């Protein structure tokens, strides 16, 4: 499945399922696949050749990843603490379900 098929599949899943239920299908849809030697260049490769500034990959170091994860965790905690009891449950339950689903998917190599 090419990049367009992956994007279309993701949009279709977002339209059909609630956002917290699509984590497992997305892991299998966006799994990296090995490209055979001598394969013709993909559209992304051609785009990178035509637009070098727009097509480069962003590689984050461990410090940047830790900083982003820290900011996200602080934001989740602040939002969680500003909500009432029922709203806290409704906020935390989908996050926990997605986290559990992703960890199970990685554990089972889906």
PyMOL commands that set and color helices and strands:
alter all, ss='L'
color gray80, all
select helices_A, chain A and resi 3-16+19-21+23-29+43-50+52-55+62-81+85-107
alter helices_A, ss='H'
color red, helices_A
deselect
rebuild
show_as cartoon
